Amino acid sequence: MWERDRVIVLGHRGFIGKYPENSLLAFRKAIEAGADGIELDVWLTRDGRVIVMHDETIDRTSNITGRQKDMTLEELKRADIGGGERIPTLEEVFEVLPKDALVNIELKDKEAAREVARIVSENNPEQVMISSFEIDALRDYRKFDRDTVMGLLIDREDVVPMIPKLKGELNLWSINVPMEAIPIIGFEKTVQAIKWARSLGLKVVLWTENDELFYKDDNLARLKGLFEVVIANDVEGVIKYLHSIGLR
């Protein structure tokens, strides 16, 4: 399901450009806007449930404070994450999405690995990508599921030399590269790194905190043929741009 003849677009935390991040509303709206799927972040609650939240605490995105690790699902469900939306469980996300929607689940730490693997096994695992910056979280996940598509999130250069070994160890499908690499190490070095990873048989997922980096200097157009997936904050804008350069 991750091999397509056009670039795949995933909504970053749903449709973060317009709706409360990591909410069921944002996930539905991303799909309605034409995204092939969504990206989300997961943590384990105190009572062992997998909930969707980016930060280690709910302070920034809700009307109450606390660490989800220290709270039960019942306590977390009292939080309003915007517009009356509640913190979703991973199961609830699968329930509201169309069956053909792709889901990129980012593991924020390794404690959630076992329970996420169980939930994925019951919900079209061929539609799922597991990703993380935390190599140990990916290792833990692979103890329970060897087959689901997996991407290594890159946020620092010192991880790069480890990629060939990790590809075999973790059965990696992709490296998930930040567009922020371009202003930091330059366009040419970014392209060299991507081409090297692709020579190892890896796919490339592009993500960013700021969609402007997709468009600046026509970066996506210049990277044509070097990536399979884009994780977008403004789903509509990125899809429109990809259409304009012949990638959708």
C-alpha positions as CSV (number, residue, x, y, z in Angstrom):
1,M,0.0,0.0,0.0
2,W,3.0,2.3,0.4
3,E,4.2,1.7,-3.2
4,R,2.3,4.0,-5.5
5,D,2.8,5.7,-8.8
6,R,2.5,9.2,-7.3
7,V,3.8,10.9,-4.3
8,I,1.9,10.0,-1.1
9,V,0.7,12.9,1.0
10,L,0.1,12.5,4.8
11,G,-1.5,15.1,7.0
12,H,1.0,16.1,9.8
13,R,-0.9,15.5,13.1
14,G,-3.9,15.5,10.8
15,F,-4.6,18.9,9.2
16,I,-2.5,21.0,11.6
17,G,-2.8,24.0,9.4
18,K,-6.5,24.4,10.1
19,Y,-7.7,22.2,12.9
20,P,-6.6,21.1,16.5
21,E,-3.5,18.9,16.1
22,N,-3.8,15.2,16.6
23,S,-7.6,15.4,16.9
24,L,-10.1,13.1,15.2
25,L,-11.5,16.2,13.5
26,A,-8.1,17.1,12.0
27,F,-7.6,13.5,10.8
28,R,-11.0,13.4,9.1
29,K,-10.4,16.8,7.5
30,A,-7.0,15.8,6.2
31,I,-8.6,12.8,4.3
32,E,-11.4,15.0,3.1
33,A,-8.8,17.5,1.7
34,G,-7.3,14.7,-0.4
35,A,-4.5,13.3,1.8
36,D,-3.7,9.6,1.4
37,G,-3.4,9.3,5.1
38,I,-2.2,10.9,8.3
39,E,0.8,11.1,10.6
40,L,0.3,11.0,14.4
41,D,2.2,10.6,17.6
42,V,1.5,8.2,20.4
43,W,2.2,7.7,24.1
44,L,1.2,5.2,26.8
45,T,-1.1,6.4,29.6
46,R,-0.6,5.4,33.2
47,D,-3.3,2.7,32.8
48,G,-1.7,1.2,29.6
49,R,-3.8,2.8,26.9
50,V,-2.3,4.3,23.7
51,I,-3.3,7.9,23.2
52,V,-2.5,10.4,20.4
53,M,-0.5,13.5,21.6
54,H,2.7,15.1,20.3
55,D,4.3,16.5,23.5
56,E,5.3,14.7,26.6
57,T,2.7,16.7,28.5
58,I,-0.8,17.9,27.5
59,D,0.0,21.5,28.6
60,R,0.5,23.2,25.2
61,T,-2.4,21.6,23.3
62,S,-5.2,21.3,26.0
63,N,-6.9,23.3,28.7
64,I,-5.4,21.2,31.5
65,T,-1.9,20.2,32.5
66,G,0.0,17.0,33.2
67,R,2.1,14.2,31.8
68,Q,0.1,11.6,30.0
69,K,2.3,8.9,31.5
70,D,1.1,10.0,34.9
71,M,-2.6,10.1,34.0
72,T,-5.3,7.6,33.2
73,L,-7.3,7.6,30.0
74,E,-10.4,8.8,32.0
75,E,-8.4,11.8,33.3
76,L,-7.0,12.6,29.9
77,K,-10.5,12.5,28.2
78,R,-11.5,15.5,30.4
79,A,-9.0,17.6,28.4
80,D,-10.3,19.9,25.6
81,I,-7.7,20.0,22.8
82,G,-9.6,22.7,20.9
83,G,-13.2,23.1,19.6
84,G,-14.5,20.6,22.1
85,E,-12.2,17.8,20.6
86,R,-10.9,15.2,23.0
87,I,-7.6,13.4,23.1
88,P,-8.1,10.3,20.9
89,T,-7.0,6.8,21.5
90,L,-5.2,5.0,18.7
91,E,-8.1,2.6,18.4
92,E,-10.5,5.6,17.9
93,V,-8.4,6.9,15.1
94,F,-8.6,3.6,13.2
95,E,-12.4,3.6,13.8
96,V,-13.0,7.0,12.2
97,L,-10.6,6.7,9.2
98,P,-11.5,5.2,5.9
99,K,-10.2,1.6,5.6
100,D,-7.8,2.6,2.7
101,A,-6.2,5.5,4.7
102,L,-2.5,5.3,5.4
103,V,-1.4,5.9,9.0
104,N,2.1,6.9,10.1
105,I,2.4,6.2,13.8
106,E,5.4,7.9,15.5
107,L,6.5,6.2,18.7
108,K,7.5,9.0,21.1
109,D,9.1,6.5,23.5
110,K,9.5,2.7,23.7
111,E,7.0,2.0,26.5
112,A,4.2,2.1,23.9
113,A,5.7,-0.4,21.5
114,R,4.1,-3.6,22.6
115,E,0.5,-2.2,22.8
116,V,0.9,-0.3,19.5
117,A,1.9,-3.5,17.8
118,R,-1.1,-5.2,19.2
119,I,-3.5,-2.5,18.0
120,V,-1.8,-2.3,14.5
121,S,-2.1,-6.1,14.1
122,E,-5.9,-5.7,14.4
123,N,-6.2,-2.7,12.0
124,N,-4.9,-3.2,8.5
125,P,-1.2,-3.3,9.3
126,E,-0.4,-3.1,5.6
127,Q,-1.7,0.5,5.8
128,V,0.6,1.5,8.7
129,M,4.1,2.9,8.9
130,I,5.9,2.9,12.3
131,S,8.4,5.7,12.8
132,S,10.5,7.1,15.6
133,F,13.6,9.2,16.3
134,E,14.2,6.7,19.2
135,I,16.1,3.7,17.8
136,D,15.4,1.7,20.9
137,A,11.7,2.3,20.4
138,L,11.9,0.9,16.9
139,R,13.9,-2.1,18.2
140,D,11.3,-2.8,20.8
141,Y,8.5,-2.6,18.2
142,R,10.3,-5.1,16.0
143,K,10.2,-7.7,18.9
144,F,6.4,-7.9,18.3
145,D,6.1,-7.1,14.6
146,R,8.7,-7.7,11.9
147,D,6.7,-6.8,8.9
148,T,4.9,-3.5,9.2
149,V,6.6,-0.7,7.2
150,M,9.1,1.2,9.3
151,G,10.8,4.6,8.9
152,L,13.7,6.0,10.8
153,L,13.2,9.7,11.6
154,I,16.4,11.7,11.2
155,D,17.0,14.8,13.3
156,R,20.8,14.8,13.6
157,E,23.8,14.0,11.4
158,D,25.4,11.5,13.7
159,V,22.6,9.0,13.0
160,V,23.4,8.8,9.3
161,P,26.5,6.4,9.5
162,M,24.2,4.0,11.4
163,I,21.7,3.7,8.6
164,P,23.1,0.7,6.7
165,K,23.3,-1.4,9.8
166,L,19.8,-0.3,11.0
167,K,18.3,-1.0,7.6
168,G,19.1,-4.7,8.1
169,E,18.5,-4.9,11.8
170,L,15.1,-3.1,11.7
171,N,13.9,-4.0,8.2
172,L,13.7,-0.3,7.5
173,W,11.5,0.8,4.6
174,S,12.5,4.5,4.7
175,I,14.4,7.3,6.2
176,N,12.2,10.2,7.2
177,V,14.2,13.4,6.4
178,P,13.5,16.9,7.6
179,M,13.4,19.7,5.0
180,E,15.2,21.7,7.7
181,A,18.3,19.8,6.6
182,I,18.5,22.0,3.5
183,P,19.1,25.4,5.3
184,I,21.4,23.6,7.8
185,I,23.7,21.5,5.6
186,G,22.8,22.9,2.2
187,F,20.8,21.6,-0.7
188,E,23.6,19.6,-2.4
189,K,24.6,17.8,0.8
190,T,21.0,16.9,1.4
191,V,20.6,15.5,-2.1
192,Q,23.9,13.5,-1.7
193,A,22.6,12.0,1.6
194,I,19.2,11.1,0.1
195,K,20.8,9.5,-3.0
196,W,23.1,7.5,-0.8
197,A,20.2,6.2,1.3
198,R,18.3,5.4,-1.9
199,S,21.3,3.4,-3.1
200,L,20.8,1.2,0.0
201,G,17.3,0.4,-1.2
202,L,15.6,2.9,1.2
203,K,12.6,5.0,0.4
204,V,12.5,8.7,1.5
205,V,9.8,10.5,3.5
206,L,10.0,14.3,3.7
207,W,8.7,16.2,6.7
208,T,8.9,19.7,8.1
209,E,7.8,21.9,10.8
210,N,7.2,24.7,8.2
211,D,5.7,23.9,4.8
212,E,7.4,27.0,3.3
213,L,10.5,24.8,3.1
214,F,8.7,22.6,0.5
215,Y,8.2,25.6,-1.7
216,K,11.2,27.8,-1.0
217,D,13.5,27.7,-4.1
218,D,11.2,25.1,-5.5
219,N,12.8,22.5,-3.2
220,L,10.2,19.8,-3.8
221,A,10.5,20.2,-7.6
222,R,14.3,20.0,-7.4
223,L,14.0,16.9,-5.3
224,K,11.7,15.2,-7.9
225,G,12.3,11.5,-8.1
226,L,14.1,11.4,-4.8
227,F,11.1,10.9,-2.4
228,E,8.0,8.8,-2.1
229,V,6.1,10.5,0.8
230,V,5.5,14.1,2.0
231,I,4.1,14.9,5.5
232,A,2.3,18.2,5.2
233,N,0.9,20.7,7.6
234,D,-1.3,22.3,5.0
235,V,-2.6,19.3,3.1
236,E,-4.5,21.3,0.4
237,G,-1.6,23.6,-0.3
238,V,1.0,20.8,-0.7
239,I,-1.3,18.6,-2.9
240,K,-2.0,21.7,-5.1
241,Y,1.8,22.3,-5.4
242,L,2.5,18.6,-6.2
243,H,-0.1,18.7,-8.9
244,S,1.6,21.7,-10.4
245,I,4.9,19.9,-10.7
246,G,3.4,16.6,-12.0
247,L,3.8,14.5,-8.8
248,R,0.1,14.0,-8.1
